[in-house]
Amino acid sequence: MRRIGIDVGGTNTDAVLIQDDAVVAGVKTPTTDDVTSGILNALKDLLSGLESGPGQIDAVMIGTTHFTNAVVQRRDLKPVAAIRIGLPASASLPPFVDWPDDLAEIVRGRVFMIEGGHEYDGRPLVDFDSETMRAAAQEIAVSDITSVGIASVFSPLTGECEEAAAEILREVCPDIDITLSHDLGRIGLLERENATLLNACIIDLARRTTRAFTEALHQSGIEAPLYMTQNDGTVMRAEFAEEFPIYSFASGPTNSMRGAAFLTGLNDAVVVDVGGTTTDVGVLQAGFPREANNVVEIGGVRTLFRMPDLLSVGLGGGSIIGPDGTAIGPVSVGHRITSEALVFGGETLTATDVAVASGLIDLGDSAAVGSIGQTLQKAAITRIAEMVDEAVDRMKIDAKPVPLIAVGGGAFLVPDELPGVSEVLQVEHRGVANAVGAAIAQVSGEVDQVFSEMGRSASIEAATKLAKQRTIQAGADPESLSVVEVEDLPLSYVPGDALRVRVRVVGDTAPNQ
């Protein structure tokens, strides 16, 4: 099986070709402002290096920062209609209540508060107000809003109210994009609703982005199914990604961690991914990134859905270094490093320049950094080591030494020895580990839901069945499915033997998708 993995970072766009379990070729090209051109350039460089040409490509996996950047930078976002089903219980905290003012101003289109929702034990709070919902749908139909996010109280327990609202919306507004909060899972109304609204506001961007990527493949002569990487280390069909682009948030560091596991054969380790602007530190558990179990902020918005547990620090190959060498980052020259760093004929002192001057890497014009004094070099290298050590120490969960895998284009900045680290691994293709992680990714589906009046075995069976359905929907081969994670938690405060069940299923990409 021949697969191409592409990862679009803030500084570089990386691409690799993998055949079966071997990396055939890998390239690193500067990320362009329009991103798509960078992908075309990466594909051109990748395929030009193959004597036999592209041949048969079975799948292309792309990880992109498009969607995360859109929220962080407040661009390419569409106003959405927020429908909260939970009156009278949730009247005091309306949608967007905890959003940054500038982001809320862009995304908040219409807000509708409707009676309905459920108690923590599955009983209705009040009857769902279908008449008010229909009036809201008619108001949306005559507005310029094209996307809606629907959240109901305790919908992970039962999505009845959200489904009923969606049915009315589809009847009145047949072309509307709808995101239901129970599809994103997890208990916590405001955080789940926030994730729903974030997803709704970037659906249009996701559709345009995935179709631009598809066109880029066609222009490169590649006729293969397109998958987008997710933040749990797996992929989903491009069509599925258009519905749930929020699952791509933080997929870049996740790809690097999966690539690190593949390149080293280690399933449990700390991974330090050094890019051009930031260093992301995460932990591999059973070959997949450790997930965060707490609230995650995205662009200042509190959310609660599956996200990797990561620590990002302002250290990268393009990080600007102060005159005395002790001030490093967080400002970076980013993708302009090839024109602004000293070793490339620029005038800005960067971490890469210090690394070249110190003999850590041979890159560019070493004579251009000959004026960097020994004192400055030592100060900068010492401070870089301290920054990495501090980040690793914060991510470890015990004092036992653990292996560390250094990946990314700036992996040369990671010292060979660190306290609490048994060994530092720097492997071949580490610079394109993110693209490797994208190329090897499987398809996944996840369920995180509350079941009651069913018993433990029946609840887990129901959750597993639903997770398998979602995995197939995301583009997996039904014959390759396997359950990789099952968690269940009795909810003693909920009557009816309620059980919160989380099931994760993975599978290989389906042929001829």
DAVENDA-V557523 format. One record per pair of residues at least 12 apart in sequence whose ideal C-beta (glycine too) atoms are under 8 Angstrom apart, sorted by the first residue. I is the first residue (numbers start at 1). J is the second residue. D is the distance in Angstrom with one decimal. If there is no record, write none. Layout:
{{I,J,D} {I,J,D}}
This chain:
{{1,19,7.2} {1,20,6.2} {1,58,4.9} {1,59,7.8} {2,17,6.7} {2,18,7.3} {2,19,5.0} {2,24,7.9} {2,55,6.5} {2,56,6.2} {2,57,5.4} {2,58,5.5} {3,17,7.5} {3,18,5.2} {3,57,7.2} {3,58,5.9} {3,59,5.0} {3,60,7.2} {3,61,6.6} {3,439,4.7} {3,440,7.5} {4,16,7.1} {4,17,5.5} {4,18,7.8} {4,43,7.5} {4,46,7.1} {4,57,5.9} {4,59,7.6} {4,60,4.7} {4,61,7.2} {4,222,7.3} {4,224,7.6} {4,439,6.4} {5,18,6.7} {5,60,7.9} {5,61,5.0} {5,62,7.9} {5,63,7.9} {5,255,7.7} {5,435,4.3} {5,436,6.1} {5,437,7.1} {5,438,3.6} {5,439,2.7} {5,440,7.2} {5,441,7.8} {6,39,6.0} {6,42,6.3} {6,43,7.6} {6,60,7.0} {6,61,7.0} {6,62,4.6} {6,63,7.1} {6,435,5.9} {6,438,6.4} {7,62,7.6} {7,63,4.4} {7,64,8.0} {7,229,7.7} {7,252,5.9} {7,255,5.3} {7,256,7.8} {7,432,7.8} {7,434,3.8} {7,435,4.6} {7,437,7.6} {7,438,5.4} {8,31,6.1} {8,35,5.7} {8,38,6.6} {8,39,6.8} {8,62,7.2} {8,63,6.7} {8,64,4.6} {8,65,5.9} {8,66,7.5} {8,252,7.8} {9,31,6.2} {9,65,6.6} {9,252,6.0} {9,275,5.6} {9,276,7.0} {9,434,7.0} {10,31,6.5} {10,65,6.3} {10,69,8.0} {10,275,7.0} {10,276,6.5} {10,277,5.2} {10,278,8.0} {10,334,5.7} {10,335,6.8} {11,30,7.3} {11,31,6.1} {11,275,6.0} {11,276,2.8} {11,277,6.0} {11,316,7.2} {11,317,7.6} {11,318,6.1} {11,332,7.7} {11,334,5.2} {11,335,4.6} {11,337,6.7} {11,409,7.2} {12,28,5.0} {12,29,6.6} {12,30,6.2} {12,31,5.9} {12,275,7.6} {12,276,6.4} {12,335,7.0} {12,409,5.8} {13,28,7.6} {13,29,5.3} {13,30,7.2} {13,31,4.9} {13,32,7.7} {13,35,7.7} {13,38,4.1} {13,39,6.1} {13,41,7.3} {13,42,4.8} {14,26,7.1} {14,27,7.1} {14,28,5.1} {14,29,7.8} {14,42,7.0} {14,409,8.0} {14,431,7.4} {14,432,4.3} {14,434,5.8} {14,435,4.1} {15,27,5.3} {15,29,7.7} {15,39,7.8} {15,42,4.0} {15,43,6.3} {15,45,7.5} {15,46,4.6} {15,432,7.4} {15,435,5.5} {16,46,7.4} {16,429,7.2} {16,432,5.3} {16,435,4.3} {16,436,5.4} {16,439,5.6} {17,46,6.1} {17,50,7.2} {17,439,7.7} {18,436,7.0} {18,439,4.5} {18,440,6.5} {23,263,8.0} {23,428,7.9} {23,429,5.2} {23,436,6.3} {24,50,7.4} {25,46,5.9} {25,49,5.3} {25,50,6.4} {26,46,7.6} {26,429,5.5} {26,431,7.6} {26,432,4.1} {26,435,6.7} {26,436,7.5} {27,42,5.8} {27,45,4.3} {27,46,4.9} {27,49,7.2} {27,432,7.5} {28,42,8.0} {28,409,6.3} {28,431,6.0} {28,432,6.1} {29,41,4.8} {29,42,4.7} {29,45,6.0} {30,335,4.9} {30,338,6.3} {31,335,4.9} {32,335,8.0} {35,64,7.0} {35,66,6.5} {36,212,4.9} {36,213,7.0} {36,215,8.0} {36,216,5.4} {39,62,7.3} {39,213,6.7} {39,216,5.1} {40,216,5.3} {40,219,6.4} {40,220,6.6} {43,216,7.2} {43,217,7.7} {43,220,4.4} {43,222,7.2} {44,220,6.9} {47,220,6.8} {47,221,7.8} {54,220,7.8} {54,221,6.3} {54,222,6.1} {57,222,5.3} {57,223,7.8} {57,224,4.3} {58,224,6.2} {58,509,7.6} {58,511,7.6} {59,224,5.6} {59,225,5.4} {59,226,7.9} {59,227,6.0} {59,509,5.2} {59,513,7.8} {60,217,6.0} {60,222,6.4} {60,224,5.2} {60,225,7.3} {60,226,5.3} {60,227,7.0} {61,227,4.7} {61,228,7.5} {61,229,6.0} {61,235,5.2} {61,438,4.2} {61,439,5.7} {61,441,5.7} {62,213,5.6} {62,226,6.8} {62,227,7.4} {62,228,5.9} {62,229,6.9} {62,438,6.8} {63,228,7.4} {63,229,3.8} {63,248,7.3} {63,251,4.7} {63,252,5.5} {63,255,4.8} {63,434,6.7} {63,435,7.9} {63,437,7.9} {63,438,4.9} {64,209,6.8} {64,213,7.9} {64,228,7.3} {64,248,6.7} {64,251,7.6} {65,252,6.1} {66,205,6.8} {66,206,7.9} {66,209,5.0} {66,248,7.9} {67,202,5.2} {67,205,6.7} {67,206,6.5} {67,209,7.6} {67,245,4.7} {67,246,7.1} {67,248,5.3} {67,249,6.3} {68,248,7.6} {68,249,5.0} {68,250,6.9} {68,298,7.3} {70,202,5.6} {70,205,5.6} {71,103,7.5} {71,198,6.3} {71,202,7.1} {71,298,5.8} {71,299,3.9} {71,301,7.5} {72,298,7.8} {72,299,4.9} {74,102,6.2} {74,103,6.0} {74,106,6.1} {74,299,7.7} {76,202,7.4} {76,205,4.7} {77,103,7.9} {77,106,5.2} {77,107,5.8} {77,201,4.7} {77,202,6.5} {77,205,7.5} {78,107,7.8} {78,146,6.5} {78,147,5.7} {78,200,7.9} {78,201,5.3} {78,202,7.6} {78,203,7.5} {78,204,5.0} {78,205,7.7} {79,106,7.0} {79,107,6.0} {79,108,6.8} {79,109,3.4} {79,144,7.8} {79,145,6.1} {79,201,7.4} {80,107,5.9} {80,108,7.8} {80,109,5.3} {80,145,6.6} {80,147,4.8} {80,148,6.3} {80,149,5.5} {80,197,5.9} {80,200,4.3} {80,201,5.1} {81,109,5.3} {81,110,4.2} {81,111,7.6} {81,112,6.8} {81,136,7.7} {81,140,5.2} {81,143,7.7} {81,145,4.9} {81,147,7.5} {81,148,4.6} {81,149,7.4} {82,95,3.8} {82,96,6.7} {82,108,7.1} {82,109,7.8} {82,110,7.2} {82,111,5.0} {82,112,7.1} {82,148,7.8} {82,149,5.5} {82,151,7.7} {82,193,7.4} {82,197,5.7} {83,112,4.9} {83,114,6.5} {83,133,7.6} {83,136,6.5} {83,148,6.3} {83,149,7.0} {83,150,4.6} {83,151,7.3} {83,165,6.0} {84,111,7.5} {84,112,7.1} {84,113,5.1} {84,114,6.9} {84,151,5.7} {84,152,7.7} {84,193,6.9} {85,114,5.0} {85,115,7.6} {85,116,4.2} {85,117,5.2} {85,128,6.8} {85,150,7.0} {85,151,7.1} {85,152,3.8} {85,153,6.9} {85,161,4.7} {85,162,6.8} {85,165,6.3} {86,113,7.5} {86,114,7.9} {86,116,6.9} {86,117,4.1} {86,125,7.0} {86,151,7.9} {86,152,6.3} {86,153,3.9} {86,189,7.1} {87,113,5.4} {87,114,6.2} {87,115,4.4} {87,116,7.4} {87,117,7.9} {87,126,7.5} {87,129,7.8} {88,115,7.0} {88,126,7.4} {89,117,6.7} {89,125,5.7} {89,153,6.2} {90,113,7.6} {90,117,7.4} {90,153,6.1} {90,189,6.7} {91,113,6.5} {93,190,6.5} {94,111,6.1} {94,113,6.5} {95,108,7.7} {95,111,5.4} {95,151,7.5} {95,193,6.0} {95,197,6.7} {96,108,5.0} {96,111,7.2} {96,197,7.4} {97,190,7.4} {98,190,6.4} {98,194,7.4} {98,301,7.6} {98,302,6.0} {99,194,7.4} {99,300,7.2} {99,301,5.6} {100,299,7.4} {100,300,4.1} {100,301,7.2} {103,299,6.1} {103,300,6.4} {103,301,6.8} {106,201,7.9} {107,197,6.4} {107,198,8.0} {107,201,4.7} {109,143,7.2} {109,145,4.7} {110,136,7.8} {110,139,6.8} {110,140,6.4} {110,143,6.6} {110,145,6.2} {112,132,7.7} {112,133,7.9} {112,136,4.2} {112,139,8.0} {114,128,7.6} {114,129,5.2} {114,132,5.1} {114,133,5.6} {114,136,6.9} {114,165,7.4} {115,127,7.2} {115,128,7.1} {115,129,4.1} {115,132,6.9} {116,128,3.7} {116,129,6.1} {116,152,6.4} {116,153,7.9} {116,161,4.5} {117,152,4.9} {117,153,3.2} {117,154,6.5} {117,155,7.8} {117,161,6.0} {118,152,7.3} {118,153,6.1} {118,154,4.5} {118,155,7.6} {118,157,6.1} {118,158,5.7} {118,160,7.7} {118,161,7.2} {119,154,6.8} {120,154,6.0} {120,157,7.4} {120,491,8.0} {120,493,7.4} {120,494,5.4} {121,452,6.7} {121,494,5.3} {121,495,5.0} {121,496,5.9} {121,498,6.8} {122,154,7.6} {122,157,5.3} {122,158,5.8} {122,452,5.5} {122,496,7.1} {122,498,8.0} {125,153,6.3} {128,160,7.6} {128,161,5.0} {128,164,5.6} {128,165,7.7} {130,164,6.7} {130,168,6.6} {133,164,7.5} {133,165,5.3} {133,168,5.2} {134,168,5.4} {134,172,6.8} {137,168,5.3} {137,169,5.0} {137,171,7.6} {137,172,3.9} {137,173,6.0} {138,172,5.8} {140,169,7.3} {140,172,7.6} {140,173,5.8} {140,176,7.0} {141,172,5.4} {141,173,4.8} {145,176,7.9} {146,175,7.6} {146,176,6.5} {146,177,6.1} {146,204,6.7} {147,176,7.0} {147,177,4.2} {147,178,7.8} {147,179,7.4} {147,200,4.5} {147,201,6.7} {147,203,5.3} {147,204,6.8} {148,169,6.2} {148,176,5.8} {148,177,7.0} {148,178,5.3} {148,179,7.2} {148,200,6.4} {149,178,8.0} {149,179,4.9} {149,181,7.3} {149,193,7.2} {149,196,4.2} {149,197,4.3} {149,199,7.0} {149,200,3.9} {150,162,5.0} {150,165,5.2} {150,166,6.3} {150,169,7.9} {150,178,6.7} {150,179,7.1} {150,180,5.4} {150,181,6.6} {150,196,7.1} {151,181,4.0} {151,189,6.6} {151,192,6.2} {151,193,3.8} {151,196,5.4} {152,165,7.6} {152,181,6.9} {152,182,7.6} {153,189,6.0} {154,187,7.3} {154,189,7.9} {154,450,7.8} {155,180,7.5} {155,181,5.5} {155,182,3.9} {155,192,7.7} {156,182,5.5} {156,185,5.8} {156,186,6.4} {156,187,5.5} {156,192,7.5} {156,448,6.9} {156,449,5.2} {156,450,5.6} {157,449,7.4} {157,450,4.4} {157,452,7.2} {157,498,7.9} {159,180,6.5} {159,182,3.9} {159,183,8.0} {162,180,4.6} {162,181,6.6} {162,182,5.7} {163,180,7.2} {166,178,5.1} {166,180,6.1} {177,200,6.8} {177,203,4.7} {177,204,7.5} {179,196,5.1} {179,197,7.9} {179,199,4.8} {179,200,4.5} {179,203,7.2} {179,243,7.7} {179,244,7.9} {180,196,7.3} {181,193,5.9} {181,195,7.4} {181,196,4.3} {182,449,7.8} {183,244,7.4} {184,196,6.0} {184,199,6.9} {184,244,7.6} {184,246,7.2} {184,305,5.1} {185,305,6.3} {185,306,7.8} {185,446,7.3} {185,447,7.2} {185,448,4.0} {185,449,6.7} {186,304,5.1} {186,305,5.8} {186,448,5.3} {187,450,7.0} {187,500,7.5} {188,295,7.9} {188,304,4.7} {190,302,7.0} {191,295,6.0} {191,302,5.4} {191,303,5.4} {191,304,3.5} {191,305,7.9} {192,304,6.2} {192,305,7.4} {194,301,5.1} {194,302,5.9} {194,303,5.1} {195,246,6.0} {195,303,4.3} {195,304,7.0} {195,305,4.9} {198,246,5.7} {198,298,6.4} {198,299,7.8} {198,301,6.2} {198,303,6.8} {199,244,6.3} {199,245,6.4} {199,246,4.1} {202,245,5.1} {202,246,7.3} {203,242,6.8} {203,243,7.2} {203,245,6.6} {205,245,7.2} {206,241,6.2} {206,242,4.9} {206,245,3.6} {207,242,4.8} {210,226,6.9} {210,228,6.7} {210,238,4.3} {210,239,7.8} {210,241,5.9} {210,242,5.6} {213,226,6.0} {213,238,7.2} {214,226,5.5} {214,238,6.6} {225,237,7.1} {225,238,7.8} {225,475,7.5} {225,509,7.3} {225,512,7.9} {225,513,4.1} {226,238,4.3} {227,241,7.9} {227,441,7.5} {227,443,7.5} {227,475,6.3} {227,509,6.5} {228,241,3.8} {228,248,5.8} {228,251,7.9} {229,248,6.6} {229,251,4.3} {229,254,7.2} {229,255,5.6} {229,437,7.7} {229,438,5.0} {229,441,6.0} {230,247,4.5} {230,248,6.2} {230,251,5.8} {230,254,7.6} {230,444,7.0} {231,247,6.1} {231,248,6.7} {231,249,5.6} {231,250,4.5} {231,251,4.9} {231,254,5.3} {231,306,6.6} {231,307,5.7} {231,308,5.8} {232,247,7.8} {232,254,6.8} {232,288,7.0} {232,289,7.2} {232,291,7.2} {232,306,5.6} {232,308,7.3} {232,444,6.0} {232,446,7.2} {232,504,7.6} {233,254,5.0} {233,255,7.5} {233,257,6.9} {233,258,4.5} {233,288,4.9} {233,289,5.7} {233,308,7.9} {233,437,7.0} {233,441,6.4} {233,444,7.9} {234,441,5.3} {234,442,5.4} {234,443,5.9} {234,444,3.6} {234,506,6.1} {235,438,7.4} {235,441,4.4} {235,442,7.1} {235,443,5.8} {235,474,7.8} {235,475,7.3} {235,509,7.2} {236,443,6.5} {236,444,7.9} {236,474,4.2} {236,475,6.1} {237,443,7.9} {237,474,6.0} {237,475,3.6} {237,513,6.3} {240,473,6.5} {240,474,4.9} {240,475,6.6} {246,305,7.2} {247,306,7.7} {249,298,6.1} {249,307,6.9} {250,307,5.8} {250,308,5.7} {250,310,6.5} {252,280,7.9} {252,434,6.0} {253,273,5.6} {253,280,3.9} {253,282,6.1} {253,289,7.8} {253,308,6.5} {253,310,5.5} {253,312,7.9} {253,434,7.9} {254,282,7.7} {254,289,5.2} {254,308,5.0} {254,437,7.1} {255,433,7.7} {255,434,4.3} {255,435,7.2} {255,436,7.9} {255,437,3.6} {255,438,4.8} {255,441,7.4} {256,271,6.6} {256,273,4.0} {256,280,7.1} {256,407,5.2} {256,408,6.3} {256,433,5.0} {256,434,4.3} {256,437,5.9} {257,271,4.6} {257,273,7.2} {257,282,5.2} {257,284,5.8} {257,288,7.9} {257,289,4.8} {257,308,7.4} {257,437,6.7} {258,287,7.5} {258,288,7.2} {258,289,7.5} {258,436,7.8} {258,437,3.5} {258,440,6.6} {258,441,6.4} {259,407,6.5} {259,432,7.7} {259,433,3.5} {259,434,5.9} {259,435,7.2} {259,436,3.6} {259,437,3.3} {259,438,7.7} {259,440,7.3} {260,273,7.8} {260,284,7.0} {260,405,4.2} {260,407,5.0} {260,430,7.8} {260,433,5.4} {260,437,7.5} {261,284,5.5} {261,287,4.7} {261,288,7.9} {261,405,7.9} {262,436,5.8} {262,437,6.9} {262,440,5.2} {263,405,7.8} {263,407,7.7} {263,427,4.7} {263,428,7.2} {263,429,5.9} {263,430,6.8} {263,433,6.1} {263,436,6.3} {264,405,5.5} {264,425,5.5} {264,427,5.6} {266,284,6.9} {266,403,6.1} {266,405,6.6} {266,425,7.6} {267,284,6.2} {267,285,7.7} {267,286,5.5} {267,287,4.1} {268,284,5.8} {268,285,6.2} {268,286,7.2} {268,402,7.6} {269,283,7.7} {269,284,5.0} {269,402,6.2} {269,403,4.5} {269,404,6.6} {269,405,5.3} {269,425,7.9} {270,282,7.6} {270,283,5.7} {270,284,7.6} {270,392,5.6} {270,395,6.3} {270,396,6.8} {270,402,5.5} {270,403,7.3} {270,404,4.8} {270,405,7.3} {270,421,7.3} {271,283,7.3} {271,284,6.0} {271,404,7.6} {271,405,5.0} {271,407,6.5} {272,388,6.3} {272,391,7.4} {272,392,6.8} {272,404,6.1} {272,405,7.2} {272,406,5.2} {272,407,7.3} {272,408,7.8} {272,411,7.7} {272,414,5.5} {273,407,5.2} {273,408,4.5} {273,433,7.3} {273,434,7.2} {274,315,6.9} {274,316,6.1} {274,317,6.9} {274,406,7.0} {274,407,7.6} {274,408,4.2} {274,409,7.2} {274,410,3.5} {274,411,5.4} {274,413,5.4} {274,414,6.4} {275,316,5.0} {275,317,7.3} {275,408,5.2} {275,409,6.3} {275,410,6.1} {276,316,4.7} {276,317,5.1} {276,318,4.3} {276,332,6.2} {276,333,7.9} {276,334,5.8} {276,335,6.8} {276,337,6.1} {276,409,6.4} {276,410,6.7} {277,314,7.5} {277,316,4.5} {277,318,6.0} {277,319,7.4} {277,329,8.0} {277,330,7.9} {277,332,4.1} {277,334,5.5} {278,312,5.0} {278,313,6.6} {278,314,6.1} {278,315,6.9} {278,316,5.6} {278,330,7.7} {278,332,7.9} {279,312,7.1} {279,313,5.1} {279,315,4.4} {279,316,6.3} {279,387,7.5} {279,388,7.0} {279,391,6.7} {279,408,7.7} {279,410,7.4} {279,413,7.9} {280,310,5.3} {280,311,7.3} {280,312,5.2} {281,310,6.9} {281,311,4.7} {281,312,7.8} {281,313,7.5} {281,391,4.5} {281,392,6.0} {281,394,7.7} {281,395,5.0} {282,308,5.8} {282,309,6.4} {282,310,4.9} {282,311,7.6} {282,395,6.9} {283,309,6.7} {283,395,5.7} {283,396,7.7} {283,397,7.6} {284,405,7.9} {286,484,7.7} {288,484,7.7} {289,308,4.1} {289,309,7.1} {289,310,7.8} {290,308,7.1} {290,309,4.7} {291,306,5.9} {291,307,6.7} {291,308,6.2} {291,309,6.0} {292,307,5.0} {292,308,6.7} {292,309,4.2} {292,310,7.7} {293,309,7.7} {306,446,6.4} {306,448,7.8} {309,395,7.6} {311,391,5.4} {311,394,5.8} {311,395,5.5} {313,329,7.7} {313,330,7.9} {313,387,5.8} {313,390,7.9} {313,391,5.1} {314,328,7.8} {314,329,3.6} {314,330,2.5} {314,331,7.7} {314,332,7.6} {315,328,6.3} {315,329,5.4} {315,330,8.0} {315,351,7.1} {315,384,6.6} {315,387,5.1} {315,388,7.3} {315,410,7.9} {315,413,7.1} {316,329,7.0} {316,332,5.4} {316,351,6.8} {316,410,5.3} {317,337,6.6} {317,350,6.9} {317,351,5.7} {317,352,4.5} {317,355,7.7} {317,409,5.9} {317,410,3.6} {317,413,6.9} {318,332,4.1} {318,333,4.4} {318,334,5.5} {318,336,7.7} {318,337,4.3} {318,341,7.1} {318,350,5.4} {318,351,7.2} {318,352,6.9} {319,331,7.4} {319,332,5.1} {319,350,6.2} {319,351,4.5} {320,332,6.5} {320,333,6.6} {320,348,6.0} {320,349,6.9} {320,350,6.1} {321,349,4.9} {321,350,6.4} {321,351,6.2} {321,353,7.6} {321,354,6.2} {321,380,5.5} {323,376,7.8} {324,376,6.9} {324,379,6.2} {325,354,7.4} {325,375,7.5} {325,376,4.2} {325,377,7.2} {325,378,7.6} {325,379,3.4} {325,380,3.8} {325,383,6.8} {326,379,5.4} {326,380,7.5} {326,383,5.3} {328,351,6.4} {328,380,6.6} {328,383,5.6} {328,384,6.4} {328,387,6.9} {329,351,7.8} {332,350,7.8} {333,346,7.7} {333,348,5.7} {333,350,6.1} {337,350,6.5} {337,352,6.6} {341,353,5.6} {341,364,7.2} {342,368,4.9} {342,369,5.2} {342,372,7.9} {343,356,5.2} {343,363,5.9} {343,364,3.1} {343,365,5.5} {343,366,6.9} {343,368,5.3} {343,369,5.8} {344,364,5.0} {344,365,7.4} {344,368,8.0} {345,365,7.0} {345,368,6.9} {349,372,7.4} {351,380,7.2} {351,384,6.7} {351,410,7.1} {351,413,6.0} {352,364,7.9} {352,410,7.4} {353,368,7.9} {353,369,4.9} {353,372,6.7} {354,369,7.7} {354,372,6.6} {354,376,7.5} {354,377,5.8} {354,380,4.5} {354,381,6.6} {354,384,7.9} {355,412,5.5} {355,413,6.1} {356,369,5.3} {357,369,4.2} {357,370,7.5} {357,372,4.4} {357,377,5.5} {358,377,5.0} {358,381,5.8} {360,381,8.0} {360,412,5.0} {360,413,7.4} {361,412,4.4} {384,413,5.4} {384,415,7.7} {385,415,4.6} {385,418,7.4} {388,413,7.5} {388,414,5.8} {388,415,6.7} {388,418,6.7} {389,418,5.3} {389,419,6.2} {392,404,6.6} {392,418,6.3} {392,420,7.0} {392,421,6.8} {393,419,7.5} {393,420,6.3} {396,420,6.3} {399,420,6.8} {401,420,5.7} {401,421,6.1} {401,422,4.0} {402,420,7.3} {402,421,6.5} {402,422,6.1} {403,421,7.2} {403,422,5.3} {403,423,5.2} {403,424,8.0} {403,425,6.3} {404,418,6.6} {404,421,4.6} {404,423,7.1} {404,424,5.0} {404,425,6.8} {405,425,4.9} {405,427,7.5} {405,430,8.0} {406,424,6.1} {406,425,6.8} {406,426,5.2} {406,430,6.6} {407,430,4.6} {407,431,7.6} {407,433,3.7} {407,434,7.5} {408,430,7.1} {408,431,6.8} {408,433,6.8} {408,434,7.3} {409,431,4.9} {411,426,6.0} {411,430,5.0} {411,431,6.8} {412,426,8.0} {414,426,7.5} {442,476,7.4} {442,506,4.5} {442,507,6.1} {442,508,5.9} {442,509,7.3} {443,471,5.8} {443,474,5.0} {443,475,5.0} {443,476,3.7} {443,506,6.7} {443,507,5.3} {443,508,7.2} {443,509,5.9} {443,510,7.7} {444,471,6.0} {444,474,7.0} {444,476,7.8} {444,504,6.3} {444,505,6.5} {444,506,4.7} {444,507,7.7} {445,467,4.8} {445,468,6.7} {445,469,7.1} {445,470,3.2} {445,471,3.2} {445,472,7.5} {445,473,7.2} {445,474,5.8} {445,476,7.4} {445,504,7.5} {445,505,5.1} {446,467,6.1} {446,470,7.0} {446,502,7.3} {446,503,7.1} {446,504,4.8} {446,505,7.6} {447,463,4.7} {447,464,7.9} {447,466,4.9} {447,467,4.4} {447,470,7.0} {447,501,7.0} {447,502,6.9} {447,503,5.0} {448,500,7.5} {448,501,7.6} {448,502,4.5} {449,463,6.1} {449,466,7.5} {449,500,7.4} {449,501,6.2} {450,491,6.8} {450,494,7.5} {450,498,5.8} {450,499,7.1} {450,500,5.1} {450,501,7.7} {451,463,7.0} {451,498,7.0} {451,499,5.3} {451,500,8.0} {451,501,6.0} {452,494,6.7} {452,495,7.7} {452,496,3.9} {452,497,6.5} {452,498,4.1} {452,499,7.3} {453,496,4.6} {453,497,6.8} {454,497,7.7} {454,499,7.6} {455,497,6.8} {456,488,6.5} {456,499,6.0} {459,488,7.1} {459,499,4.7} {459,501,5.3} {460,486,6.3} {460,488,6.2} {460,501,5.7} {460,503,7.0} {462,501,7.9} {463,501,4.2} {463,502,7.5} {463,503,4.4} {464,483,6.1} {464,486,7.5} {464,503,5.0} {464,505,7.1} {466,503,7.8} {467,483,7.6} {467,503,4.4} {467,504,6.6} {467,505,4.4} {468,481,5.5} {468,505,5.2} {470,505,7.7} {471,505,4.6} {471,506,7.0} {471,507,5.4} {472,507,7.6} {472,510,7.9} {475,509,6.0} {475,510,5.7} {475,513,5.4} {476,506,7.5} {476,507,3.3} {476,508,6.7} {476,509,6.9} {476,510,5.9} {477,507,5.6} {477,508,5.0} {477,509,6.8} {477,510,4.2} {477,511,6.8} {478,507,7.4} {478,510,7.7} {480,507,4.3} {480,508,4.1} {481,505,5.6} {481,506,7.4} {481,507,4.3} {482,505,6.9} {482,506,6.1} {482,507,6.9} {483,503,6.6} {483,504,7.3} {483,505,5.4} {484,504,5.4} {484,505,7.0} {484,506,5.3} {485,502,7.2} {485,503,6.9} {485,504,4.0} {486,501,7.6} {486,502,7.4} {486,503,5.4} {486,504,7.9} {487,501,7.2} {487,502,4.3} {487,503,7.8} {488,500,6.9} {488,501,4.9} {488,502,7.6} {489,501,7.9}}
